[in-house]
Amino acid sequence: MALPLLIEHLREYHQWRMRIANAVDQIAKLSVDLEILPSGTMLRMQNLSREIAGDQLRISFFGEFARGKSELINALFFSDL
């Protein structure tokens, strides 16, 4: 069964974010090996890598009572069921 388009895009976004985090981490490790950056900069890069990897996407829905918020959420995430 195919996943809803929104879920596919969210997974692609997560994978992209993880690739960026890994690239930043690899650059930080390479700079340690080559001793080309100050240690403070390397620590900031490693912290940035962890922040990127741990970042979360939050979606909020708000509106007046009985205006279809739950229906919208169900349509976005459960349209294939």
HTML snippet that shows the backbone in 3Dmol.js (N, CA, C, O; Angstrom):
<script src="https://3Dmol.org/build/3Dmol-min.js"></script>
<div id="view" style="width:600px;height:400px;position:relative"></div>
<script>
const pdb = `
ATOM      1  N   MET A   1       0.842  -1.170   0.000  1.00  0.00           N
ATOM      2  CA  MET A   1       0.000   0.000   0.000  1.00  0.00           C
ATOM      3  C   MET A   1       0.894   1.241   0.000  1.00  0.00           C
ATOM      4  O   MET A   1       1.836   1.323   0.788  1.00  0.00           O
ATOM      5  N   ALA A   2       0.615   2.179  -0.853  1.00  0.00           N
ATOM      6  CA  ALA A   2       1.398   3.396  -0.964  1.00  0.00           C
ATOM      7  C   ALA A   2       1.088   4.334   0.203  1.00  0.00           C
ATOM      8  O   ALA A   2      -0.041   4.411   0.686  1.00  0.00           O
ATOM      9  N   LEU A   3       2.125   5.041   0.633  1.00  0.00           N
ATOM     10  CA  LEU A   3       1.950   6.012   1.713  1.00  0.00           C
ATOM     11  C   LEU A   3       1.328   7.300   1.174  1.00  0.00           C
ATOM     12  O   LEU A   3       1.495   7.631   0.000  1.00  0.00           O
ATOM     13  N   PRO A   4       0.615   8.019   2.029  1.00  0.00           N
ATOM     14  CA  PRO A   4       0.096   9.322   1.597  1.00  0.00           C
ATOM     15  C   PRO A   4       1.259  10.239   1.198  1.00  0.00           C
ATOM     16  O   PRO A   4       2.365  10.123   1.727  1.00  0.00           O
ATOM     17  N   LEU A   5       0.997  11.129   0.278  1.00  0.00           N
ATOM     18  CA  LEU A   5       2.027  12.012  -0.254  1.00  0.00           C
ATOM     19  C   LEU A   5       2.681  12.842   0.843  1.00  0.00           C
ATOM     20  O   LEU A   5       3.897  13.034   0.817  1.00  0.00           O
ATOM     21  N   LEU A   6       1.915  13.334   1.799  1.00  0.00           N
ATOM     22  CA  LEU A   6       2.470  14.129   2.882  1.00  0.00           C
ATOM     23  C   LEU A   6       3.486  13.332   3.686  1.00  0.00           C
ATOM     24  O   LEU A   6       4.554  13.842   4.025  1.00  0.00           O
ATOM     25  N   ILE A   7       3.157  12.083   3.990  1.00  0.00           N
ATOM     26  CA  ILE A   7       4.059  11.230   4.758  1.00  0.00           C
ATOM     27  C   ILE A   7       5.337  10.971   3.960  1.00  0.00           C
ATOM     28  O   ILE A   7       6.430  10.989   4.527  1.00  0.00           O
ATOM     29  N   GLU A   8       5.219  10.736   2.677  1.00  0.00           N
ATOM     30  CA  GLU A   8       6.403  10.524   1.833  1.00  0.00           C
ATOM     31  C   GLU A   8       7.308  11.745   1.858  1.00  0.00           C
ATOM     32  O   GLU A   8       8.526  11.620   1.986  1.00  0.00           O
ATOM     33  N   HIS A   9       6.711  12.929   1.736  1.00  0.00           N
ATOM     34  CA  HIS A   9       7.510  14.155   1.742  1.00  0.00           C
ATOM     35  C   HIS A   9       8.158  14.395   3.106  1.00  0.00           C
ATOM     36  O   HIS A   9       9.292  14.867   3.182  1.00  0.00           O
ATOM     37  N   LEU A  10       7.449  14.075   4.165  1.00  0.00           N
ATOM     38  CA  LEU A  10       8.044  14.223   5.494  1.00  0.00           C
ATOM     39  C   LEU A  10       9.215  13.274   5.684  1.00  0.00           C
ATOM     40  O   LEU A  10      10.216  13.639   6.301  1.00  0.00           O
ATOM     41  N   ARG A  11       9.101  12.075   5.167  1.00  0.00           N
ATOM     42  CA  ARG A  11      10.219  11.122   5.248  1.00  0.00           C
ATOM     43  C   ARG A  11      11.407  11.610   4.424  1.00  0.00           C
ATOM     44  O   ARG A  11      12.552  11.519   4.868  1.00  0.00           O
ATOM     45  N   GLU A  12      11.140  12.125   3.233  1.00  0.00           N
ATOM     46  CA  GLU A  12      12.216  12.670   2.405  1.00  0.00           C
ATOM     47  C   GLU A  12      12.895  13.833   3.105  1.00  0.00           C
ATOM     48  O   GLU A  12      14.120  13.950   3.059  1.00  0.00           O
ATOM     49  N   TYR A  13      12.119  14.697   3.754  1.00  0.00           N
ATOM     50  CA  TYR A  13      12.672  15.819   4.505  1.00  0.00           C
ATOM     51  C   TYR A  13      13.563  15.315   5.634  1.00  0.00           C
ATOM     52  O   TYR A  13      14.653  15.846   5.850  1.00  0.00           O
ATOM     53  N   HIS A  14      13.107  14.299   6.349  1.00  0.00           N
ATOM     54  CA  HIS A  14      13.897  13.721   7.441  1.00  0.00           C
ATOM     55  C   HIS A  14      15.216  13.140   6.916  1.00  0.00           C
ATOM     56  O   HIS A  14      16.274  13.359   7.506  1.00  0.00           O
ATOM     57  N   GLN A  15      15.146  12.413   5.825  1.00  0.00           N
ATOM     58  CA  GLN A  15      16.365  11.829   5.248  1.00  0.00           C
ATOM     59  C   GLN A  15      17.332  12.917   4.790  1.00  0.00           C
ATOM     60  O   GLN A  15      18.540  12.785   4.985  1.00  0.00           O
ATOM     61  N   TRP A  16      16.825  13.980   4.190  1.00  0.00           N
ATOM     62  CA  TRP A  16      17.655  15.098   3.762  1.00  0.00           C
ATOM     63  C   TRP A  16      18.329  15.750   4.964  1.00  0.00           C
ATOM     64  O   TRP A  16      19.523  16.049   4.930  1.00  0.00           O
ATOM     65  N   ARG A  17      17.553  15.968   6.027  1.00  0.00           N
ATOM     66  CA  ARG A  17      18.095  16.573   7.240  1.00  0.00           C
ATOM     67  C   ARG A  17      19.192  15.703   7.852  1.00  0.00           C
ATOM     68  O   ARG A  17      20.201  16.220   8.332  1.00  0.00           O
ATOM     69  N   MET A  18      18.998  14.395   7.834  1.00  0.00           N
ATOM     70  CA  MET A  18      20.014  13.493   8.386  1.00  0.00           C
ATOM     71  C   MET A  18      21.286  13.513   7.535  1.00  0.00           C
ATOM     72  O   MET A  18      22.390  13.438   8.075  1.00  0.00           O
ATOM     73  N   ARG A  19      21.143  13.614   6.203  1.00  0.00           N
ATOM     74  CA  ARG A  19      22.327  13.709   5.342  1.00  0.00           C
ATOM     75  C   ARG A  19      23.109  14.991   5.635  1.00  0.00           C
ATOM     76  O   ARG A  19      24.339  14.979   5.675  1.00  0.00           O
ATOM     77  N   ILE A  20      22.393  16.088   5.839  1.00  0.00           N
ATOM     78  CA  ILE A  20      23.052  17.358   6.170  1.00  0.00           C
ATOM     79  C   ILE A  20      23.778  17.235   7.508  1.00  0.00           C
ATOM     80  O   ILE A  20      24.925  17.666   7.628  1.00  0.00           O
ATOM     81  N   ALA A  21      23.128  16.658   8.506  1.00  0.00           N
ATOM     82  CA  ALA A  21      23.745  16.488   9.822  1.00  0.00           C
ATOM     83  C   ALA A  21      25.004  15.632   9.720  1.00  0.00           C
ATOM     84  O   ALA A  21      26.022  15.947  10.335  1.00  0.00           O
ATOM     85  N   ASN A  22      24.935  14.551   8.944  1.00  0.00           N
ATOM     86  CA  ASN A  22      26.111  13.690   8.769  1.00  0.00           C
ATOM     87  C   ASN A  22      27.231  14.420   8.048  1.00  0.00           C
ATOM     88  O   ASN A  22      28.401  14.247   8.392  1.00  0.00           O
ATOM     89  N   ALA A  23      26.897  15.232   7.056  1.00  0.00           N
ATOM     90  CA  ALA A  23      27.917  15.984   6.323  1.00  0.00           C
ATOM     91  C   ALA A  23      28.611  16.984   7.232  1.00  0.00           C
ATOM     92  O   ALA A  23      29.834  17.114   7.186  1.00  0.00           O
ATOM     93  N   VAL A  24      27.851  17.691   8.057  1.00  0.00           N
ATOM     94  CA  VAL A  24      28.451  18.648   8.993  1.00  0.00           C
ATOM     95  C   VAL A  24      29.347  17.918   9.980  1.00  0.00           C
ATOM     96  O   VAL A  24      30.441  18.387  10.294  1.00  0.00           O
ATOM     97  N   ASP A  25      28.888  16.774  10.469  1.00  0.00           N
ATOM     98  CA  ASP A  25      29.688  15.976  11.406  1.00  0.00           C
ATOM     99  C   ASP A  25      30.977  15.488  10.748  1.00  0.00           C
ATOM    100  O   ASP A  25      32.037  15.517  11.374  1.00  0.00           O
ATOM    101  N   GLN A  26      30.901  15.046   9.510  1.00  0.00           N
ATOM    102  CA  GLN A  26      32.109  14.582   8.804  1.00  0.00           C
ATOM    103  C   GLN A  26      33.097  15.722   8.580  1.00  0.00           C
ATOM    104  O   GLN A  26      34.307  15.528   8.693  1.00  0.00           O
ATOM    105  N   ILE A  27      32.585  16.908   8.264  1.00  0.00           N
ATOM    106  CA  ILE A  27      33.465  18.065   8.091  1.00  0.00           C
ATOM    107  C   ILE A  27      34.162  18.391   9.409  1.00  0.00           C
ATOM    108  O   ILE A  27      35.354  18.697   9.423  1.00  0.00           O
ATOM    109  N   ALA A  28      33.426  18.326  10.510  1.00  0.00           N
ATOM    110  CA  ALA A  28      34.023  18.586  11.821  1.00  0.00           C
ATOM    111  C   ALA A  28      35.107  17.561  12.129  1.00  0.00           C
ATOM    112  O   ALA A  28      36.176  17.921  12.622  1.00  0.00           O
ATOM    113  N   LYS A  29      34.845  16.286  11.844  1.00  0.00           N
ATOM    114  CA  LYS A  29      35.848  15.249  12.104  1.00  0.00           C
ATOM    115  C   LYS A  29      37.070  15.416  11.204  1.00  0.00           C
ATOM    116  O   LYS A  29      38.202  15.222  11.647  1.00  0.00           O
ATOM    117  N   LEU A  30      36.845  15.771   9.958  1.00  0.00           N
ATOM    118  CA  LEU A  30      37.965  15.997   9.035  1.00  0.00           C
ATOM    119  C   LEU A  30      38.815  17.179   9.494  1.00  0.00           C
ATOM    120  O   LEU A  30      40.043  17.135   9.416  1.00  0.00           O
ATOM    121  N   SER A  31      38.164  18.222   9.967  1.00  0.00           N
ATOM    122  CA  SER A  31      38.921  19.382  10.433  1.00  0.00           C
ATOM    123  C   SER A  31      39.737  19.046  11.682  1.00  0.00           C
ATOM    124  O   SER A  31      40.794  19.638  11.902  1.00  0.00           O
ATOM    125  N   VAL A  32      39.260  18.101  12.505  1.00  0.00           N
ATOM    126  CA  VAL A  32      40.049  17.641  13.652  1.00  0.00           C
ATOM    127  C   VAL A  32      41.289  16.915  13.149  1.00  0.00           C
ATOM    128  O   VAL A  32      42.399  17.166  13.619  1.00  0.00           O
ATOM    129  N   ASP A  33      41.092  16.009  12.187  1.00  0.00           N
ATOM    130  CA  ASP A  33      42.214  15.236  11.653  1.00  0.00           C
ATOM    131  C   ASP A  33      43.256  16.124  10.981  1.00  0.00           C
ATOM    132  O   ASP A  33      44.458  15.891  11.116  1.00  0.00           O
ATOM    133  N   LEU A  34      42.794  17.136  10.261  1.00  0.00           N
ATOM    134  CA  LEU A  34      43.708  18.011   9.527  1.00  0.00           C
ATOM    135  C   LEU A  34      44.164  19.210  10.353  1.00  0.00           C
ATOM    136  O   LEU A  34      45.048  19.958   9.935  1.00  0.00           O
ATOM    137  N   GLU A  35      43.559  19.390  11.521  1.00  0.00           N
ATOM    138  CA  GLU A  35      43.882  20.511  12.411  1.00  0.00           C
ATOM    139  C   GLU A  35      43.797  21.851  11.681  1.00  0.00           C
ATOM    140  O   GLU A  35      44.720  22.664  11.749  1.00  0.00           O
ATOM    141  N   ILE A  36      42.683  22.074  10.984  1.00  0.00           N
ATOM    142  CA  ILE A  36      42.546  23.299  10.204  1.00  0.00           C
ATOM    143  C   ILE A  36      41.598  24.318  10.840  1.00  0.00           C
ATOM    144  O   ILE A  36      41.563  25.475  10.421  1.00  0.00           O
ATOM    145  N   LEU A  37      40.839  23.900  11.839  1.00  0.00           N
ATOM    146  CA  LEU A  37      39.913  24.821  12.499  1.00  0.00           C
ATOM    147  C   LEU A  37      40.194  24.846  13.999  1.00  0.00           C
ATOM    148  O   LEU A  37      40.656  23.854  14.563  1.00  0.00           O
ATOM    149  N   PRO A  38      39.918  25.969  14.641  1.00  0.00           N
ATOM    150  CA  PRO A  38      40.068  26.010  16.099  1.00  0.00           C
ATOM    151  C   PRO A  38      39.090  25.037  16.765  1.00  0.00           C
ATOM    152  O   PRO A  38      38.039  24.717  16.210  1.00  0.00           O
ATOM    153  N   SER A  39      39.453  24.577  17.952  1.00  0.00           N
ATOM    154  CA  SER A  39      38.629  23.574  18.630  1.00  0.00           C
ATOM    155  C   SER A  39      37.232  24.106  18.926  1.00  0.00           C
ATOM    156  O   SER A  39      36.273  23.334  18.898  1.00  0.00           O
ATOM    157  N   GLY A  40      37.084  25.399  19.208  1.00  0.00           N
ATOM    158  CA  GLY A  40      35.763  25.968  19.462  1.00  0.00           C
ATOM    159  C   GLY A  40      34.858  25.873  18.250  1.00  0.00           C
ATOM    160  O   GLY A  40      33.665  25.601  18.381  1.00  0.00           O
ATOM    161  N   THR A  41      35.414  26.094  17.081  1.00  0.00           N
ATOM    162  CA  THR A  41      34.637  25.999  15.844  1.00  0.00           C
ATOM    163  C   THR A  41      34.218  24.560  15.593  1.00  0.00           C
ATOM    164  O   THR A  41      33.090  24.299  15.173  1.00  0.00           O
ATOM    165  N   MET A  42      35.120  23.632  15.847  1.00  0.00           N
ATOM    166  CA  MET A  42      34.786  22.216  15.656  1.00  0.00           C
ATOM    167  C   MET A  42      33.668  21.787  16.606  1.00  0.00           C
ATOM    168  O   MET A  42      32.767  21.043  16.220  1.00  0.00           O
ATOM    169  N   LEU A  43      33.736  22.264  17.852  1.00  0.00           N
ATOM    170  CA  LEU A  43      32.676  21.931  18.807  1.00  0.00           C
ATOM    171  C   LEU A  43      31.341  22.519  18.360  1.00  0.00           C
ATOM    172  O   LEU A  43      30.303  21.870  18.491  1.00  0.00           O
ATOM    173  N   ARG A  44      31.361  23.742  17.832  1.00  0.00           N
ATOM    174  CA  ARG A  44      30.124  24.345  17.331  1.00  0.00           C
ATOM    175  C   ARG A  44      29.559  23.550  16.162  1.00  0.00           C
ATOM    176  O   ARG A  44      28.344  23.392  16.047  1.00  0.00           O
ATOM    177  N   MET A  45      30.432  23.052  15.298  1.00  0.00           N
ATOM    178  CA  MET A  45      29.963  22.247  14.166  1.00  0.00           C
ATOM    179  C   MET A  45      29.353  20.937  14.645  1.00  0.00           C
ATOM    180  O   MET A  45      28.329  20.500  14.120  1.00  0.00           O
ATOM    181  N   GLN A  46      29.971  20.311  15.634  1.00  0.00           N
ATOM    182  CA  GLN A  46      29.418  19.070  16.169  1.00  0.00           C
ATOM    183  C   GLN A  46      28.073  19.324  16.843  1.00  0.00           C
ATOM    184  O   GLN A  46      27.150  18.520  16.716  1.00  0.00           O
ATOM    185  N   ASN A  47      27.964  20.448  17.564  1.00  0.00           N
ATOM    186  CA  ASN A  47      26.679  20.803  18.184  1.00  0.00           C
ATOM    187  C   ASN A  47      25.623  21.078  17.118  1.00  0.00           C
ATOM    188  O   ASN A  47      24.467  20.679  17.262  1.00  0.00           O
ATOM    189  N   LEU A  48      26.024  21.756  16.054  1.00  0.00           N
ATOM    190  CA  LEU A  48      25.096  22.021  14.949  1.00  0.00           C
ATOM    191  C   LEU A  48      24.602  20.718  14.336  1.00  0.00           C
ATOM    192  O   LEU A  48      23.417  20.587  14.030  1.00  0.00           O
ATOM    193  N   SER A  49      25.492  19.760  14.157  1.00  0.00           N
ATOM    194  CA  SER A  49      25.111  18.459  13.611  1.00  0.00           C
ATOM    195  C   SER A  49      24.065  17.778  14.491  1.00  0.00           C
ATOM    196  O   SER A  49      23.084  17.229  13.990  1.00  0.00           O
ATOM    197  N   ARG A  50      24.281  17.819  15.800  1.00  0.00           N
ATOM    198  CA  ARG A  50      23.312  17.212  16.729  1.00  0.00           C
ATOM    199  C   ARG A  50      21.975  17.957  16.704  1.00  0.00           C
ATOM    200  O   ARG A  50      20.915  17.334  16.765  1.00  0.00           O
ATOM    201  N   GLU A  51      22.026  19.285  16.614  1.00  0.00           N
ATOM    202  CA  GLU A  51      20.786  20.063  16.559  1.00  0.00           C
ATOM    203  C   GLU A  51      19.996  19.753  15.293  1.00  0.00           C
ATOM    204  O   GLU A  51      18.774  19.608  15.343  1.00  0.00           O
ATOM    205  N   ILE A  52      20.679  19.652  14.169  1.00  0.00           N
ATOM    206  CA  ILE A  52      20.002  19.336  12.910  1.00  0.00           C
ATOM    207  C   ILE A  52      19.358  17.956  12.994  1.00  0.00           C
ATOM    208  O   ILE A  52      18.209  17.775  12.590  1.00  0.00           O
ATOM    209  N   ALA A  53      20.099  16.986  13.519  1.00  0.00           N
ATOM    210  CA  ALA A  53      19.587  15.613  13.612  1.00  0.00           C
ATOM    211  C   ALA A  53      18.405  15.517  14.578  1.00  0.00           C
ATOM    212  O   ALA A  53      17.487  14.728  14.357  1.00  0.00           O
ATOM    213  N   GLY A  54      18.424  16.312  15.643  1.00  0.00           N
ATOM    214  CA  GLY A  54      17.378  16.225  16.654  1.00  0.00           C
ATOM    215  C   GLY A  54      16.214  17.178  16.443  1.00  0.00           C
ATOM    216  O   GLY A  54      15.249  17.161  17.207  1.00  0.00           O
ATOM    217  N   ASP A  55      16.298  18.008  15.415  1.00  0.00           N
ATOM    218  CA  ASP A  55      15.247  18.984  15.156  1.00  0.00           C
ATOM    219  C   ASP A  55      13.943  18.274  14.811  1.00  0.00           C
ATOM    220  O   ASP A  55      13.945  17.206  14.198  1.00  0.00           O
ATOM    221  N   GLN A  56      12.839  18.880  15.211  1.00  0.00           N
ATOM    222  CA  GLN A  56      11.527  18.298  14.939  1.00  0.00           C
ATOM    223  C   GLN A  56      10.664  19.296  14.177  1.00  0.00           C
ATOM    224  O   GLN A  56      10.718  20.502  14.415  1.00  0.00           O
ATOM    225  N   LEU A  57       9.891  18.779  13.283  1.00  0.00           N
ATOM    226  CA  LEU A  57       8.918  19.583  12.565  1.00  0.00           C
ATOM    227  C   LEU A  57       7.601  19.494  13.321  1.00  0.00           C
ATOM    228  O   LEU A  57       7.099  18.398  13.575  1.00  0.00           O
ATOM    229  N   ARG A  58       7.047  20.629  13.676  1.00  0.00           N
ATOM    230  CA  ARG A  58       5.784  20.646  14.412  1.00  0.00           C
ATOM    231  C   ARG A  58       4.731  21.335  13.558  1.00  0.00           C
ATOM    232  O   ARG A  58       4.960  22.398  12.980  1.00  0.00           O
ATOM    233  N   ILE A  59       3.600  20.711  13.501  1.00  0.00           N
ATOM    234  CA  ILE A  59       2.472  21.259  12.752  1.00  0.00           C
ATOM    235  C   ILE A  59       1.346  21.496  13.745  1.00  0.00           C
ATOM    236  O   ILE A  59       0.978  20.600  14.504  1.00  0.00           O
ATOM    237  N   SER A  60       0.810  22.685  13.735  1.00  0.00           N
ATOM    238  CA  SER A  60      -0.307  22.961  14.638  1.00  0.00           C
ATOM    239  C   SER A  60      -1.531  23.387  13.831  1.00  0.00           C
ATOM    240  O   SER A  60      -1.423  24.027  12.785  1.00  0.00           O
ATOM    241  N   PHE A  61      -2.661  23.022  14.337  1.00  0.00           N
ATOM    242  CA  PHE A  61      -3.941  23.358  13.725  1.00  0.00           C
ATOM    243  C   PHE A  61      -4.753  24.116  14.768  1.00  0.00           C
ATOM    244  O   PHE A  61      -4.898  23.662  15.903  1.00  0.00           O
ATOM    245  N   PHE A  62      -5.268  25.245  14.387  1.00  0.00           N
ATOM    246  CA  PHE A  62      -6.104  25.987  15.317  1.00  0.00           C
ATOM    247  C   PHE A  62      -7.239  26.649  14.550  1.00  0.00           C
ATOM    248  O   PHE A  62      -7.131  26.927  13.355  1.00  0.00           O
ATOM    249  N   GLY A  63      -8.290  26.883  15.244  1.00  0.00           N
ATOM    250  CA  GLY A  63      -9.463  27.504  14.634  1.00  0.00           C
ATOM    251  C   GLY A  63     -10.636  27.445  15.585  1.00  0.00           C
ATOM    252  O   GLY A  63     -10.530  26.923  16.695  1.00  0.00           O
ATOM    253  N   GLU A  64     -11.725  27.971  15.153  1.00  0.00           N
ATOM    254  CA  GLU A  64     -12.920  27.987  15.980  1.00  0.00           C
ATOM    255  C   GLU A  64     -13.459  26.578  16.185  1.00  0.00           C
ATOM    256  O   GLU A  64     -13.113  25.648  15.457  1.00  0.00           O
ATOM    257  N   PHE A  65     -14.295  26.449  17.170  1.00  0.00           N
ATOM    258  CA  PHE A  65     -14.930  25.188  17.514  1.00  0.00           C
ATOM    259  C   PHE A  65     -15.740  24.669  16.320  1.00  0.00           C
ATOM    260  O   PHE A  65     -16.477  25.420  15.682  1.00  0.00           O
ATOM    261  N   ALA A  66     -15.590  23.375  16.031  1.00  0.00           N
ATOM    262  CA  ALA A  66     -16.377  22.676  15.003  1.00  0.00           C
ATOM    263  C   ALA A  66     -16.205  23.292  13.616  1.00  0.00           C
ATOM    264  O   ALA A  66     -17.187  23.520  12.909  1.00  0.00           O
ATOM    265  N   ARG A  67     -14.962  23.560  13.229  1.00  0.00           N
ATOM    266  CA  ARG A  67     -14.699  24.130  11.910  1.00  0.00           C
ATOM    267  C   ARG A  67     -13.905  23.196  11.004  1.00  0.00           C
ATOM    268  O   ARG A  67     -13.443  23.616   9.943  1.00  0.00           O
ATOM    269  N   GLY A  68     -13.739  21.929  11.406  1.00  0.00           N
ATOM    270  CA  GLY A  68     -13.135  20.944  10.518  1.00  0.00           C
ATOM    271  C   GLY A  68     -11.659  20.666  10.726  1.00  0.00           C
ATOM    272  O   GLY A  68     -11.013  20.092   9.849  1.00  0.00           O
ATOM    273  N   LYS A  69     -11.111  21.058  11.867  1.00  0.00           N
ATOM    274  CA  LYS A  69      -9.688  20.808  12.124  1.00  0.00           C
ATOM    275  C   LYS A  69      -9.383  19.314  12.143  1.00  0.00           C
ATOM    276  O   LYS A  69      -8.422  18.864  11.520  1.00  0.00           O
ATOM    277  N   SER A  70     -10.188  18.562  12.844  1.00  0.00           N
ATOM    278  CA  SER A  70      -9.980  17.112  12.925  1.00  0.00           C
ATOM    279  C   SER A  70     -10.148  16.453  11.557  1.00  0.00           C
ATOM    280  O   SER A  70      -9.414  15.525  11.217  1.00  0.00           O
ATOM    281  N   GLU A  71     -11.097  16.925  10.789  1.00  0.00           N
ATOM    282  CA  GLU A  71     -11.291  16.383   9.442  1.00  0.00           C
ATOM    283  C   GLU A  71     -10.072  16.648   8.569  1.00  0.00           C
ATOM    284  O   GLU A  71      -9.660  15.788   7.790  1.00  0.00           O
ATOM    285  N   LEU A  72      -9.493  17.844   8.700  1.00  0.00           N
ATOM    286  CA  LEU A  72      -8.294  18.174   7.941  1.00  0.00           C
ATOM    287  C   LEU A  72      -7.129  17.280   8.338  1.00  0.00           C
ATOM    288  O   LEU A  72      -6.417  16.767   7.475  1.00  0.00           O
ATOM    289  N   ILE A  73      -6.931  17.091   9.632  1.00  0.00           N
ATOM    290  CA  ILE A  73      -5.853  16.225  10.115  1.00  0.00           C
ATOM    291  C   ILE A  73      -6.050  14.804   9.602  1.00  0.00           C
ATOM    292  O   ILE A  73      -5.105  14.181   9.118  1.00  0.00           O
ATOM    293  N   ASN A  74      -7.272  14.291   9.707  1.00  0.00           N
ATOM    294  CA  ASN A  74      -7.555  12.942   9.221  1.00  0.00           C
ATOM    295  C   ASN A  74      -7.328  12.829   7.717  1.00  0.00           C
ATOM    296  O   ASN A  74      -6.813  11.816   7.243  1.00  0.00           O
ATOM    297  N   ALA A  75      -7.704  13.848   6.972  1.00  0.00           N
ATOM    298  CA  ALA A  75      -7.524  13.818   5.519  1.00  0.00           C
ATOM    299  C   ALA A  75      -6.041  13.847   5.156  1.00  0.00           C
ATOM    300  O   ALA A  75      -5.620  13.185   4.207  1.00  0.00           O
ATOM    301  N   LEU A  76      -5.248  14.613   5.908  1.00  0.00           N
ATOM    302  CA  LEU A  76      -3.816  14.704   5.609  1.00  0.00           C
ATOM    303  C   LEU A  76      -3.068  13.414   5.930  1.00  0.00           C
ATOM    304  O   LEU A  76      -2.235  12.956   5.148  1.00  0.00           O
ATOM    305  N   PHE A  77      -3.373  12.840   7.081  1.00  0.00           N
ATOM    306  CA  PHE A  77      -2.567  11.714   7.550  1.00  0.00           C
ATOM    307  C   PHE A  77      -3.187  10.350   7.325  1.00  0.00           C
ATOM    308  O   PHE A  77      -2.475   9.346   7.334  1.00  0.00           O
ATOM    309  N   PHE A  78      -4.488  10.285   7.125  1.00  0.00           N
ATOM    310  CA  PHE A  78      -5.147   8.976   7.029  1.00  0.00           C
ATOM    311  C   PHE A  78      -5.993   8.836   5.760  1.00  0.00           C
ATOM    312  O   PHE A  78      -6.941   8.051   5.735  1.00  0.00           O
ATOM    313  N   SER A  79      -5.663   9.578   4.725  1.00  0.00           N
ATOM    314  CA  SER A  79      -6.486   9.570   3.522  1.00  0.00           C
ATOM    315  C   SER A  79      -6.463   8.224   2.795  1.00  0.00           C
ATOM    316  O   SER A  79      -7.377   7.920   2.028  1.00  0.00           O
ATOM    317  N   ASP A  80      -5.434   7.425   3.028  1.00  0.00           N
ATOM    318  CA  ASP A  80      -5.336   6.156   2.323  1.00  0.00           C
ATOM    319  C   ASP A  80      -6.075   5.016   3.031  1.00  0.00           C
ATOM    320  O   ASP A  80      -6.171   3.920   2.478  1.00  0.00           O
ATOM    321  N   LEU A  81      -6.593   5.245   4.226  1.00  0.00           N
ATOM    322  CA  LEU A  81      -7.238   4.163   4.996  1.00  0.00           C
ATOM    323  C   LEU A  81      -8.708   4.052   4.679  1.00  0.00           C
ATOM    324  O   LEU A  81      -9.397   3.197   5.236  1.00  0.00           O
TER     325      LEU A  81
END
`;
const viewer = $3Dmol.createViewer("view");
viewer.addModel(pdb, "pdb");
viewer.setStyle({}, {cartoon: {color: "spectrum"}});
viewer.zoomTo();
viewer.render();
</script>
